[in-house]
Amino acid sequence: MTRRAVFFIAAVVGTLAAIAACSDAYLYDERRDEQVPVDRAVAFEGTFCTVGTNEVVRPIKIVVALDASQSMNVTDPDGTRATALIELLSILPTDPEVSISVMLFAGSTSAFLTKDANGQDGFAQVASLTDIQKQNLIRTLLNFRNPDNAPNRDSTDFVKPLSDIYSLINADIAKSRAAPGGATALAQARYSVIFLSDGHPTNNQDDELLRGDAVVRIRQLRDLVEDVRVNTVHVFNPSQPVSSICDLTGDAGCPLLIINQDADRLEKMSQLGGGNFRDFRNNEPINFLDFSFGQVRRAFIVKELIASNFSAPPGSPVGVADTDGDGLTDEEERQEGTNPNMVDTDGDGFSDGVEVRFRRQGVDFNPTQVAFPDGGGLDPGCPPNLRGVDDDCDGVLDCDEQFIGTNAKIVDSDRDGMPDGVEWRGGTQGSSNDLDEDPDNDGLTSRAELRLHTHPVEVDTSHLSVDGYRYSMVAVGPPDEFGRQCYAFRVDNVLLAPTLLEVSDAGVDAGLPVGRPTDGGPVVLRGAGYNDLWLSVAMIPADDPTARTITRFYRYNAARYPIGGVKSPVDGVIRVNSEDFVSTCPGRVDVPQNP
């Protein structure tokens, strides 16, 4: 026998062995021995495009807080901080989305040198600043005199200006959100703080600065926008050299040790604020050129394409449905005594899925309480005005999001490309990026399982070929002149579930048509079998893979499990165009209602 024949036989034997080894996992589903297959699969097919470079407004807002206490006349006698500010203004792009706020602090006084469009203390557009206004900034900075006549007017206080910076950014976020289109733009906004000082508060404030929330709460505002960073600058450029000798008997102490401690304090503040630290000593001129403020115009790439069925649990077992999409199957709702037609049976603002899941973990939740006439009797924690609200339309109620740690204003809280609603139903953490893990040790990461619509914490790969969603995506030509890249895609094997008839008071199916009956019976909202399908595309800036994602989604409620052997759509294909993807609640396709 020739060597080639031996290799051929070995290859055939190896292939057959491989097929035999994995047949249970990929080629055969033993459930078919007892169950008749039902054609319950539909597919998404269509196109989408990434956002263009000029389509997303990305405000960049910079806060420069400069120490103007008397000690700075010693540590920066030449006023190089003013030169650094002017140099910064000269290199910032003259784009309407770039704004700056300049603040001086001394004692308990914070003085803003910039005004917003309404003449109030705040952010000024860099493009609107004239040369005269920039020169006035220099003169005011170098000749600033604290108007406060209090005894501490020449002292150094860090906590007060940091509190003012927090208030400034927080108020600007609220104002921006209220503006037309502000919520969309705000998700991409980036705030950068430059906090400059010689680093020595008159009174010890380390408990608030390094162990408290003086800096941390500014950083935490990033939950509302793309990013908020606190950068710090330490300055010590006296005209006279500092003694390196420690005075152990008098009040002079150890000058160099104190200087190093001051620098260390500011560096730790930058670490808490997620920013960078610069240290200027030995007559080195101050500059702010090493700080990164981001780009206004950016190209975007696809991070994730994901389809899901909110009416079917992960794995889509045959005959199992979640009619109201609250994370509990209809059978679980029957066992718990909750209403399978209502996301929140007792109306306390927390969904049945959240209440049951966390009650099993020891939380004092009861999903079937009855409200007292005075409004009491329900699980506390959700304000009445937020009950039943899903502000970002990600499929998770606002109060649920507050409880599980996700952001009720953002579809993808942890920036991993997976919407919060998909993660919640799949059992992963929507508040932290845990999708690279494999908690069930089945060889598939949690990200892969969410895409397949299988369960990340159950070994279910034996049904993968039957239950798993299948994706294909191909670029259509090169990016256009607006920086948009379009794709043709298809998601196959999206399995439908046999949901219940939905009626307004959870009555039984009396054979009534969808809509309002004429006999005064319960109002039928829609018939049995309708599923709530989700399709989303998450995009990130090409230059920053850690940035907040932009998520465009499409919800489709007209797909129907085979009733009388006929499913909807009949051909099994849901066709989607690029313009069907939205970033806000409108765009949902519902079953037509009778008047």
C-alpha positions as CSV (number, residue, x, y, z in Angstrom):
1,M,0.0,0.0,0.0
2,T,1.4,3.4,-1.0
3,R,2.1,6.1,1.6
4,R,-0.6,8.3,-0.1
5,A,-3.2,5.6,0.3
6,V,-2.3,5.2,4.0
7,F,-2.7,8.9,4.5
8,F,-6.1,8.8,2.7
9,I,-7.4,6.0,4.8
10,A,-6.2,7.6,8.0
11,A,-7.9,10.9,7.0
12,V,-11.2,9.1,6.3
13,V,-11.0,7.2,9.6
14,G,-10.2,10.4,11.4
15,T,-13.1,12.2,9.8
16,L,-15.6,9.5,10.7
17,A,-14.3,9.4,14.2
18,A,-14.8,13.2,14.5
19,I,-18.3,12.9,13.1
20,A,-19.1,10.1,15.6
21,A,-17.7,12.1,18.4
22,C,-19.7,15.2,17.8
23,S,-22.9,13.8,16.3
24,D,-24.8,14.3,19.5
25,A,-23.7,17.9,19.7
26,Y,-24.2,19.0,16.1
27,L,-25.9,16.5,13.9
28,Y,-28.8,15.0,15.9
29,D,-31.3,16.2,18.4
30,E,-32.8,13.3,20.4
31,R,-35.9,15.3,21.2
32,R,-37.1,14.5,17.7
33,D,-37.7,10.9,18.8
34,E,-40.7,12.0,20.7
35,Q,-41.7,15.4,19.3
36,V,-42.9,16.2,15.8
37,P,-40.9,19.1,14.4
38,V,-42.8,22.4,14.0
39,D,-41.8,25.0,11.4
40,R,-41.4,27.7,14.0
41,A,-38.2,29.4,12.6
42,V,-38.1,32.8,11.1
43,A,-35.3,34.9,9.7
44,F,-34.2,38.5,9.7
45,E,-32.9,39.7,6.4
46,G,-31.9,43.1,5.2
47,T,-29.3,45.9,5.4
48,F,-28.0,48.4,7.8
49,C,-25.3,51.1,7.7
50,T,-23.0,52.4,10.4
51,V,-23.4,56.0,11.4
52,G,-21.6,58.6,9.4
53,T,-18.6,60.6,10.7
54,N,-20.8,63.8,10.9
55,E,-24.0,62.1,11.9
56,V,-23.2,61.7,15.6
57,V,-22.8,64.9,17.6
58,R,-20.0,64.4,20.1
59,P,-19.6,67.4,22.4
60,I,-16.2,67.8,24.0
61,K,-16.3,69.9,27.1
62,I,-13.2,71.0,29.1
63,V,-13.0,72.4,32.6
64,V,-9.8,74.1,33.5
65,A,-9.7,74.8,37.3
66,L,-6.6,76.9,38.3
67,D,-5.4,77.5,41.8
68,A,-5.3,81.3,42.4
69,S,-4.4,81.3,46.1
70,Q,-1.5,83.3,47.3
71,S,0.8,80.3,47.4
72,M,0.7,80.2,43.6
73,N,2.6,83.5,43.5
74,V,5.5,81.6,44.9
75,T,5.1,78.2,43.1
76,D,4.3,79.8,39.7
77,P,5.7,83.3,39.9
78,D,5.9,83.7,36.1
79,G,2.3,82.8,35.5
80,T,3.1,80.1,33.1
81,R,-0.3,78.5,33.8
82,A,-1.9,81.5,32.0
83,T,0.4,80.9,29.0
84,A,-0.6,77.2,29.1
85,L,-4.3,78.1,29.0
86,I,-3.8,80.3,26.0
87,E,-1.8,77.7,24.2
88,L,-4.5,75.1,24.9
89,L,-7.2,77.5,23.4
90,S,-5.0,77.9,20.3
91,I,-4.8,74.2,19.6
92,L,-8.4,73.2,20.3
93,P,-10.4,72.8,17.1
94,T,-12.8,75.7,16.3
95,D,-15.7,73.3,16.2
96,P,-19.1,74.3,17.7
97,E,-19.0,71.0,19.7
98,V,-15.9,72.0,21.6
99,S,-16.5,74.1,24.7
100,I,-14.4,75.2,27.7
101,S,-15.0,76.5,31.2
102,V,-12.3,78.3,33.1
103,M,-12.5,78.5,36.9
104,L,-10.2,80.1,39.4
105,F,-10.3,79.0,43.1
106,A,-8.9,80.6,46.2
107,G,-10.0,80.2,49.7
108,S,-13.7,79.3,49.6
109,T,-14.3,81.3,46.4
110,S,-14.7,79.9,42.9
111,A,-14.7,82.4,40.1
112,F,-15.8,81.4,36.6
113,L,-14.1,83.4,33.8
114,T,-16.3,82.0,31.0
115,K,-20.0,82.4,30.3
116,D,-22.4,80.2,28.3
117,A,-24.7,81.4,25.6
118,N,-27.1,82.8,28.1
119,G,-24.5,84.8,30.0
120,Q,-24.4,82.3,32.9
121,D,-21.3,80.8,34.5
122,G,-20.4,77.7,32.4
123,F,-19.1,76.5,29.1
124,A,-18.2,78.8,26.3
125,Q,-17.8,77.6,22.7
126,V,-14.1,77.8,21.8
127,A,-15.0,78.9,18.3
128,S,-16.9,81.9,19.7
129,L,-14.1,83.3,21.8
130,T,-12.5,86.4,20.3
131,D,-8.9,87.4,20.7
132,I,-9.9,90.1,23.1
133,Q,-11.8,87.6,25.3
134,K,-8.8,85.3,25.4
135,Q,-6.5,88.2,26.4
136,N,-9.0,89.1,29.1
137,L,-8.7,85.6,30.4
138,I,-4.9,86.1,30.8
139,R,-5.2,89.4,32.5
140,T,-7.9,88.2,34.9
141,L,-6.0,85.1,35.7
142,L,-2.7,86.9,36.4
143,N,-4.3,89.7,38.4
144,F,-7.0,87.8,40.2
145,R,-7.7,89.1,43.7
146,N,-10.1,87.1,45.9
147,P,-13.1,89.4,46.5
148,D,-13.8,87.5,49.7
149,N,-12.8,89.4,52.9
150,A,-13.0,86.4,55.1
151,P,-9.9,85.4,57.1
152,N,-9.4,82.4,54.8
153,R,-9.4,84.3,51.5
154,D,-5.8,83.4,50.8
155,S,-6.0,79.8,51.9
156,T,-6.1,76.7,49.6
157,D,-9.3,74.6,49.5
158,F,-9.7,71.6,47.1
159,V,-13.1,70.3,48.2
160,K,-15.0,73.5,47.4
161,P,-13.9,73.9,43.8
162,L,-14.3,70.1,43.2
163,S,-17.9,70.4,44.4
164,D,-18.4,73.4,42.1
165,I,-17.0,71.4,39.2
166,Y,-19.4,68.5,40.0
167,S,-22.4,70.9,40.0
168,L,-21.2,72.5,36.8
169,I,-21.0,69.2,34.9
170,N,-24.1,67.8,36.4
171,A,-26.2,70.8,35.5
172,D,-24.8,70.9,32.0
173,I,-25.7,67.2,31.5
174,A,-29.3,67.9,32.7
175,K,-29.5,71.0,30.4
176,S,-28.1,69.1,27.4
177,R,-30.6,66.2,27.9
178,A,-33.5,68.6,27.8
179,A,-32.4,70.2,24.5
180,P,-33.8,68.8,21.2
181,G,-31.8,65.7,20.3
182,G,-29.8,66.2,23.4
183,A,-30.3,62.7,24.8
184,T,-28.7,61.2,21.7
185,A,-25.8,63.6,21.6
186,L,-25.3,63.4,25.4
187,A,-24.5,59.7,25.2
188,Q,-21.3,60.6,23.2
189,A,-20.3,63.7,25.3
190,R,-16.9,63.7,26.9
191,Y,-16.0,66.0,29.8
192,S,-12.4,66.5,30.8
193,V,-11.3,68.4,33.9
194,I,-7.8,69.9,34.4
195,F,-7.3,70.6,38.1
196,L,-4.0,72.6,38.6
197,S,-2.5,73.5,42.0
198,D,0.7,73.4,44.0
199,G,-1.1,70.6,45.8
200,H,-1.2,71.7,49.4
201,P,-4.6,72.5,51.0
202,T,-4.4,74.7,54.0
203,N,-6.3,72.2,56.1
204,N,-5.9,68.5,55.7
205,Q,-8.7,67.3,53.3
206,D,-7.3,63.9,52.4
207,D,-10.3,62.0,53.9
208,E,-12.6,63.8,51.4
209,L,-10.1,63.9,48.5
210,L,-8.6,60.4,48.6
211,R,-11.0,58.3,50.6
212,G,-14.3,60.2,50.2
213,D,-16.3,61.2,47.1
214,A,-14.9,64.7,46.3
215,V,-13.3,63.3,43.1
216,V,-15.1,60.0,42.7
217,R,-18.5,61.5,42.3
218,I,-17.3,63.6,39.4
219,R,-16.0,60.5,37.7
220,Q,-19.3,58.7,38.3
221,L,-21.0,61.1,36.1
222,R,-19.6,59.1,33.2
223,D,-22.6,56.8,33.7
224,L,-24.7,59.5,32.0
225,V,-22.3,60.4,29.2
226,E,-19.5,58.7,27.3
227,D,-16.8,59.8,29.7
228,V,-15.8,62.2,32.5
229,R,-12.2,62.4,33.5
230,V,-10.4,64.4,36.2
231,N,-6.8,65.2,35.2
232,T,-4.5,66.9,37.7
233,V,-1.4,69.1,37.4
234,H,1.1,69.7,40.1
235,V,3.2,72.9,39.9
236,F,6.3,73.9,41.9
237,N,8.5,76.4,40.1
238,P,9.7,78.9,42.8
239,S,12.2,81.5,41.9
240,Q,14.3,80.5,44.9
241,P,15.6,77.0,45.5
242,V,14.0,75.0,48.3
243,S,16.2,73.7,51.1
244,S,16.7,70.0,51.2
245,I,17.4,70.1,55.0
246,C,14.7,69.1,57.4
247,D,14.0,71.3,60.4
248,L,13.1,68.7,63.1
249,T,13.1,71.2,66.0
250,G,11.2,74.2,64.4
251,D,8.1,74.7,62.2
252,A,9.8,74.5,58.8
253,G,9.5,70.7,58.6
254,C,10.9,68.9,55.5
255,P,10.2,71.1,52.5
256,L,11.0,68.5,49.8
257,L,9.0,65.8,51.6
258,I,6.0,68.1,51.7
259,I,6.4,68.9,48.0
260,N,6.5,65.2,47.1
261,Q,3.5,64.6,49.3
262,D,1.6,67.3,47.5
263,A,2.4,65.9,44.1
264,D,1.4,62.4,45.3
265,R,-1.9,63.8,46.5
266,L,-2.7,65.2,43.1
267,E,-1.6,62.0,41.4
268,K,-3.9,59.9,43.5
269,M,-6.7,62.3,42.7
270,S,-6.1,61.8,39.0
271,Q,-6.3,58.0,39.5
272,L,-9.6,58.3,41.3
273,G,-10.8,60.5,38.5
274,G,-9.8,58.2,35.7
275,G,-7.4,60.9,34.3
276,N,-3.7,61.7,33.8
277,F,-1.2,63.5,36.0
278,R,1.5,66.0,35.1
279,D,4.2,67.3,37.4
280,F,6.0,70.6,36.5
281,R,9.1,71.4,38.6
282,N,12.6,72.8,38.1
283,N,11.3,75.8,36.1
284,E,9.7,73.6,33.5
285,P,6.9,75.7,31.7
286,I,3.4,74.4,32.3
287,N,1.5,73.0,29.3
288,F,-1.6,71.0,28.8
289,L,-0.6,69.3,25.5
290,D,-0.3,65.8,26.9
291,F,-4.0,65.5,27.8
292,S,-6.3,63.7,25.4
293,F,-9.7,65.3,24.9
294,G,-10.9,63.1,22.1
295,Q,-12.1,63.8,18.6
296,V,-15.3,65.5,17.5
297,R,-15.7,63.7,14.2
298,R,-15.1,59.9,14.2
299,A,-15.6,56.9,12.0
300,F,-17.7,54.1,13.5
301,I,-17.4,50.3,13.1
302,V,-19.7,47.4,14.0
303,K,-19.1,45.9,17.4
304,E,-22.1,43.5,17.5
305,L,-25.1,42.3,15.6
306,I,-27.6,40.5,17.8
307,A,-31.0,39.0,17.4
308,S,-33.2,37.8,20.3
309,N,-36.7,36.6,21.0
310,F,-38.0,38.2,24.2
311,S,-41.0,35.8,24.2
312,A,-38.8,32.7,24.3
313,P,-36.3,31.7,27.0
314,P,-32.7,31.0,26.0
315,G,-32.5,27.7,24.1
316,S,-36.1,28.2,23.0
317,P,-37.4,24.8,24.3
318,V,-40.3,23.4,22.3
319,G,-43.6,24.4,23.9
320,V,-42.1,26.9,26.3
321,A,-42.9,30.6,26.1
322,D,-42.7,33.8,28.0
323,T,-45.8,35.6,26.8
324,D,-45.2,39.0,28.5
325,G,-41.4,38.9,28.1
326,D,-40.7,39.5,31.8
327,G,-38.0,36.8,32.1
328,L,-40.4,34.1,33.6
329,T,-41.8,31.4,31.5
330,D,-45.6,31.0,31.4
331,E,-45.3,27.8,33.5
332,E,-43.1,29.6,36.1
333,E,-45.8,32.3,36.3
334,R,-48.4,29.7,36.9
335,Q,-46.4,28.3,39.7
336,E,-45.6,31.7,41.2
337,G,-49.2,32.9,40.9
338,T,-48.3,35.8,38.7
339,N,-50.0,36.9,35.5
340,P,-48.3,35.7,32.3
341,N,-49.9,38.5,30.5
342,M,-48.5,41.3,32.7
343,V,-44.8,42.2,33.1
344,D,-45.5,43.6,36.6
345,T,-48.4,41.7,38.1
346,D,-48.8,43.8,41.3
347,G,-47.9,47.1,39.7
348,D,-45.1,48.1,42.1
349,G,-42.7,49.0,39.3
350,F,-40.6,45.9,39.5
351,S,-41.2,43.2,36.9
352,D,-42.2,39.7,37.9
353,G,-39.0,38.3,36.6
354,V,-36.9,40.6,38.7
355,E,-39.0,40.0,41.8
356,V,-39.0,36.2,41.5
357,R,-35.3,35.9,40.5
358,F,-34.0,38.0,43.4
359,R,-36.5,36.6,45.9
360,R,-34.9,33.2,45.2
361,Q,-31.6,34.9,46.3
362,G,-33.0,36.1,49.6
363,V,-34.4,39.6,48.6
364,D,-37.7,40.5,50.3
365,F,-39.7,40.7,47.1
366,N,-43.4,39.6,46.7
367,P,-44.7,39.8,43.1
368,T,-48.3,39.3,44.0
369,Q,-49.1,41.9,46.5
370,V,-52.2,44.0,46.5
371,A,-52.0,47.8,46.9
372,F,-53.7,49.4,49.9
373,P,-56.1,52.3,49.3
374,D,-53.4,54.7,50.5
375,G,-50.9,53.3,47.9
376,G,-49.0,51.2,50.4
377,G,-48.8,47.4,50.6
378,L,-46.4,47.1,47.6
379,D,-42.6,46.5,47.5
380,P,-41.0,49.8,48.1
381,G,-38.3,51.4,46.0
382,C,-39.9,52.4,42.7
383,P,-41.5,55.9,42.6
384,P,-45.1,55.9,41.2
385,N,-44.1,58.0,38.2
386,L,-41.5,55.3,37.1
387,R,-43.8,52.3,37.4
388,G,-44.2,50.6,34.0
389,V,-41.7,53.0,32.4
390,D,-38.9,51.7,30.1
391,D,-37.3,55.0,29.1
392,D,-34.6,53.6,26.8
393,C,-36.9,50.9,25.3
394,D,-34.3,48.1,25.9
395,G,-36.9,45.7,27.3
396,V,-36.1,46.3,31.0
397,L,-38.2,48.5,33.2
398,D,-36.5,51.6,34.6
399,C,-36.8,50.5,38.3
400,D,-35.6,47.0,37.3
401,E,-32.5,48.7,35.8
402,Q,-31.9,50.7,39.0
403,F,-32.1,47.5,41.0
404,I,-29.8,45.3,38.8
405,G,-27.3,48.1,38.3
406,T,-27.8,49.0,34.7
407,N,-28.5,52.5,33.3
408,A,-32.2,53.2,32.5
409,K,-31.2,55.9,30.0
410,I,-28.8,53.7,27.9
411,V,-29.6,50.6,25.9
412,D,-26.1,49.1,26.5
413,S,-25.0,50.1,29.9
414,D,-21.6,48.3,30.1
415,R,-20.5,49.1,26.5
416,D,-20.1,45.4,25.5
417,G,-22.4,45.6,22.5
418,M,-25.2,43.6,24.1
419,P,-28.4,45.4,25.0
420,D,-29.4,45.3,28.7
421,G,-32.6,43.5,27.8
422,V,-30.8,40.7,26.0
423,E,-28.3,40.3,28.9
424,W,-31.0,40.3,31.6
425,R,-33.0,37.5,29.9
426,G,-29.8,35.6,29.1
427,G,-28.5,35.7,32.6
428,T,-25.4,37.8,32.1
429,Q,-24.4,41.0,33.8
430,G,-25.6,44.1,32.0
431,S,-23.7,46.3,34.4
432,S,-20.3,44.8,33.8
433,N,-18.5,43.3,30.8
434,D,-18.5,39.6,31.6
435,L,-19.2,38.2,28.1
436,D,-15.7,36.7,27.6
437,E,-16.4,34.3,30.4
438,D,-17.7,30.7,30.1
439,P,-19.5,30.0,33.3
440,D,-21.0,26.7,32.2
441,N,-17.7,25.4,30.8
442,D,-19.3,24.2,27.5
443,G,-16.7,25.8,25.3
444,L,-18.8,28.8,24.3
445,T,-18.3,32.2,25.8
446,S,-21.3,34.1,27.2
447,R,-21.2,36.4,24.2
448,A,-21.4,33.5,21.8
449,E,-24.3,32.0,23.7
450,L,-26.3,35.3,23.7
451,R,-25.8,35.5,20.0
452,L,-27.0,31.9,19.5
453,H,-29.9,32.5,22.0
454,T,-28.7,29.6,24.1
455,H,-28.2,29.7,27.9
456,P,-24.8,31.0,29.2
457,V,-25.1,29.1,32.5
458,E,-26.4,25.8,31.2
459,V,-24.6,23.1,29.1
460,D,-26.9,23.0,26.1
461,T,-24.5,22.6,23.2
462,S,-26.1,19.2,22.3
463,H,-29.0,21.2,20.9
464,L,-26.9,23.8,19.2
465,S,-27.5,22.8,15.6
466,V,-31.3,22.8,16.2
467,D,-31.7,25.8,18.5
468,G,-28.8,28.1,17.7
469,Y,-29.4,31.3,15.7
470,R,-27.2,31.6,12.6
471,Y,-25.6,34.9,11.4
472,S,-24.2,36.1,8.1
473,M,-23.0,39.6,7.4
474,V,-21.1,41.0,4.4
475,A,-20.0,44.6,3.6
476,V,-21.7,46.2,0.6
477,G,-19.1,48.2,-1.2
478,P,-16.7,50.6,0.4
479,P,-17.7,53.4,2.9
480,D,-19.6,56.2,1.2
481,E,-18.6,59.9,1.2
482,F,-20.3,60.3,4.6
483,G,-18.1,57.6,6.2
484,R,-21.0,55.1,6.4
485,Q,-20.3,51.4,5.8
486,C,-23.3,49.4,4.7
487,Y,-23.8,45.7,5.3
488,A,-26.2,43.0,4.0
489,F,-27.1,40.5,6.8
490,R,-29.3,37.6,7.6
491,V,-30.1,35.9,10.9
492,D,-31.6,32.4,10.5
493,N,-33.3,30.0,12.9
494,V,-34.9,32.6,15.1
495,L,-37.3,30.3,16.9
496,L,-40.8,31.3,17.9
497,A,-42.7,30.3,21.0
498,P,-46.3,29.4,21.6
499,T,-47.4,32.4,23.6
500,L,-50.8,32.8,25.2
501,L,-53.7,34.9,24.1
502,E,-53.3,38.4,25.5
503,V,-56.4,40.0,27.0
504,S,-56.8,43.1,29.2
505,D,-58.0,41.3,32.3
506,A,-56.3,37.9,31.8
507,G,-59.6,36.3,30.8
508,V,-59.8,33.2,28.7
509,D,-59.9,32.9,24.9
510,A,-63.6,33.0,23.8
511,G,-62.8,32.9,20.2
512,L,-63.0,36.6,19.9
513,P,-61.2,38.6,17.2
514,V,-58.3,40.8,18.1
515,G,-59.7,44.0,19.3
516,R,-62.8,45.1,21.3
517,P,-65.7,42.6,21.5
518,T,-69.3,43.6,21.1
519,D,-70.6,41.5,24.1
520,G,-68.9,43.5,26.8
521,G,-66.4,40.7,27.5
522,P,-62.7,41.1,28.1
523,V,-60.7,43.2,25.5
524,V,-58.5,40.9,23.5
525,L,-55.2,42.7,22.9
526,R,-53.8,40.2,20.4
527,G,-54.2,36.5,19.7
528,A,-52.0,33.6,20.8
529,G,-48.6,32.9,19.3
530,Y,-47.4,36.5,18.7
531,N,-43.7,36.9,19.6
532,D,-41.6,40.0,20.6
533,L,-38.4,39.9,18.5
534,W,-35.4,42.1,18.9
535,L,-32.6,43.0,16.5
536,S,-29.9,45.5,17.2
537,V,-26.6,46.8,15.9
538,A,-24.0,48.2,18.3
539,M,-21.3,50.5,16.9
540,I,-18.1,52.0,18.4
541,P,-15.7,54.6,17.3
542,A,-12.9,53.1,15.2
543,D,-10.3,55.0,17.3
544,D,-11.6,53.9,20.7
545,P,-12.8,50.3,21.3
546,T,-13.6,51.2,25.0
547,A,-16.0,54.0,24.1
548,R,-19.7,53.9,24.7
549,T,-21.5,52.0,22.0
550,I,-24.1,53.5,19.8
551,T,-27.0,51.1,19.6
552,R,-29.6,51.1,16.8
553,F,-32.4,48.5,17.2
554,Y,-35.6,47.2,15.6
555,R,-38.5,45.6,17.4
556,Y,-40.9,43.3,15.6
557,N,-44.1,42.1,17.2
558,A,-46.0,40.6,14.2
559,A,-44.2,37.3,14.0
560,R,-46.6,34.5,15.0
561,Y,-46.0,30.9,16.0
562,P,-47.7,28.5,13.6
563,I,-51.5,28.6,14.3
564,G,-53.3,26.0,12.4
565,G,-50.0,25.1,10.8
566,V,-49.4,28.6,9.4
567,K,-46.8,30.9,10.8
568,S,-46.4,34.6,10.2
569,P,-44.7,35.9,8.1
570,V,-45.8,33.0,5.9
571,D,-42.4,32.8,4.1
572,G,-40.6,33.1,7.4
573,V,-38.5,36.1,6.4
574,I,-38.7,39.5,8.2
575,R,-37.2,42.1,5.9
576,V,-35.5,45.0,7.5
577,N,-34.1,48.2,5.9
578,S,-31.4,50.4,7.3
579,E,-33.9,53.1,8.2
580,D,-35.9,50.7,10.3
581,F,-33.2,50.7,13.0
582,V,-33.8,53.4,15.6
583,S,-32.1,54.6,18.7
584,T,-35.2,55.6,20.6
585,C,-38.6,54.0,21.3
586,P,-40.5,54.8,18.0
587,G,-40.2,52.2,15.3
588,R,-41.8,49.3,17.0
589,V,-44.0,47.2,14.7
590,D,-47.1,46.0,16.4
591,V,-50.0,43.8,15.5
592,P,-52.7,46.0,13.9
593,Q,-55.5,46.7,16.4
594,N,-59.2,46.8,15.6
595,P,-60.9,50.0,16.6
